[in-house]
Amino acid sequence: MPRNCIRETSPKENEIFLWKMDPPNKERRSLENGPSSARPCCSSLKMFLVALSFAYFAKALSGSYMKSTITQLERRFDIPSYLIGVIDGSFEIGNLLVIAFVSYFGAKLHRPKIIAIGCLLMSLGTFLIALPHFIIGRRVSCFKGSHGSSCEHESRLSMWIYVFLGNILRGIGETPVQPLGISYIDDHALEENAAFYIGCVQTISVIGPVFGYLLGSICAKIYVDIGFVNMESISITPGDARWVGAWWLGYLIAGLITLLSAVPFWFLPKSLPLPERRLAKYSPERTSFIKDSPLLEHKYQADEPANFLEMAKDFLPTLRSLLGNPVYSLYLCITIIQFNSLIGMVTYKPKYIEQHYGQSASKANFLMGVINIPAVALGMFSGGVIMKKFKLSIMGAAKFALGTSLLGYFLSLFFFAMGCENASVAGITRSYNGTESLYKEDKYLLASCNTICDCPRRNWDPVCGENGLTYISPCLAGCRTSHGSGMDTVFEQCSCVAVGNHTASAGQCSNRDSCHRVFPYFLALSVITSFIISLGGTPGYMLLIRCIRPQLKSLALGFHTLTTRTLAGIPAPIYFGAIIDTTCLKWGQKKCGGRGACRIYNTTAYRIAYLGLTLGLRTASFFLCFLGLVVLRRHVRRQERNTLANGGTGAAAGELQALRKEENNSCNSDQCRQTADYDPERETRL
């Protein structure tokens, strides 16, 4: 009699089924003595878990570092904010180019090696982003006396294209890490351990942005051409609008870390021995997916579509069924709108802190990494704990997520009251006699005190007069002589500075005391709102999983990721940047002509545009939230009525019955008789 059907081999029918498809080899001990492969399987799985956690850390670090360098990239390549949005969104473009192919074909190939190739591509893309620094040479516009330098070293091709292409390559490389990594763990871990393992990986991914922003803070303090220039000759500080930090250095470090994360995956196996008590632990929902197991693939080859046309015919009705679920469709619309708000806000928050509160890029990145990101991580973890402790139902999760989102929204309205006055710049925000006004035309930069100097009006080389007023250049301040070098330069005989000794010093005036007083309150409110809004993250995600049939879960999650990245991840940074550009008061000029990066913004307009767009999108989403809550309540009541009417029979149970029927039909006559005589009450207990 074949060993496949011995009655004492398993406590469950589905375990017998697995033994049929994958007979134990000679290396395995008998069930009475326990599986010999359990320890190697556990060891290899833990190695994969460590490798995947490191890959998650590396990709999160490089992604957050990209966010931390947007101001540096603007200034280095003299580009407006909307182009930075295009560069930032290029990561999602690269991801979407291959996500369908990777998700489908990657699961059939050697998953660890596919992840390793992805990490190599991410590393290559990160190195490519840093390449322009080594092509275009030193940045000479910040040396005293270097104005009007020639264009002979400026490339015909815009250097930001390399950053754009590198970020696309990063997006392509990141694609297999999450779907193939999580599915590998889920396929080879016991059910009671899988959720814990995945939670560990997600926790590590939250630590990555902390180190990414801290790396951005360190690099922003270092001058871009460190090691090649005499720092005493630099006439600007990290707080200056012209300062460019060593943005390229962080990309080299991030690229090296990502490269190292690829190494372990080359030594991991394609699959691990499945723990022999695995299927006995399956819930009915997961039993319905047993046909997807690699061990059973040959068994169900006849059930798979024969060609692409048949696959398409099967896919479209399934997608129609998914989108026909009103709860899922509303949830999708809500998250698209809220993700637009979230992505736009996070992308430009360091820039907002710099421009609005007069902080350096280094300090803005440090605060994001040390204060904001940990608050978000704590909020997400606490939300999961609350949901578990109070055993929230699907309606409870929806109400909790909506409640936290509303509370965070109302608290965020106080940001409008935490405003700062515009910097006092002669000819832009003040007249030359100190009267407050806004001037958007270059003709107002000229006054009777500097008309005879024939000054260029497009240069940005600010000096601070003794009167507390910033002038765009020493020439426009009417200065005739100077002494000292670098940051110690003092300009004298400045005819427009009508007080004291008529002198001015290099750099903008830092006399915005009201901004420094309100900034700590902004930070405190930012931490509180980030924590409260993040509380609803985990319950909201569980709502997505629970509102759909188990058979559609994978498609629902994949389609949700696809739509949010397409309709939020790509466009949000672009139109947020374009709207921010409209608040610019003074644009810089490229060496060879043409508009460069913005030097000074209208602070009030910037605050209204940035906060108004962020909160306006969330306001629109709340209308759909209330509608979704009504639809969800009806959906839950209808499901309860259907369950009572069907006597508690669910779709998962029906799938299990169909699987058992197919098992019985497929075995030979001798095996069928053995299976038919099987009685769970007579099984041998191990």
Salt bridges, closest charged atoms under 4 A:
GLU13 OE1 - ARG660 NE 3.06
ASP22 OD2 - ARG28 NH2 3.60
GLU74 OE1 - LYS351 NZ 2.99
ASP78 OD1 - ARG599 NH2 3.87
ASP88 OD2 - LYS67 NZ 2.88
GLU92 OE1 - ARG565 NE 3.39
GLU152 OE2 - HIS153 NE2 3.33
GLU174 OE2 - LYS59 NZ 3.27
GLU174 OE1 - ARG565 NH2 3.96
ASP186 OD1 - ARG286 NH2 3.41
ASP187 OD2 - ARG111 NH1 2.91
GLU192 OE2 - ARG277 NH1 3.52
ASP240 OD1 - ARG242 NE 2.97
GLU276 OE2 - ARG28 NE 3.64
GLU285 OE2 - LYS553 NZ 2.18
GLU354 OE1 - ARG75 NH2 3.72
GLU441 OE1 - LYS443 NZ 3.60
ASP442 OD1 - LYS586 NZ 3.75
ASP461 OD2 - HIS147 NE2 2.80
ASP461 OD1 - ARG242 NH1 2.79
GLU492 OE2 - HIS483 ND1 3.25
GLU663 OE2 - LYS20 NZ 3.01
ASP670 OD1 - ARG673 NH2 3.71
GLU683 OE2 - ARG685 NH1 2.36
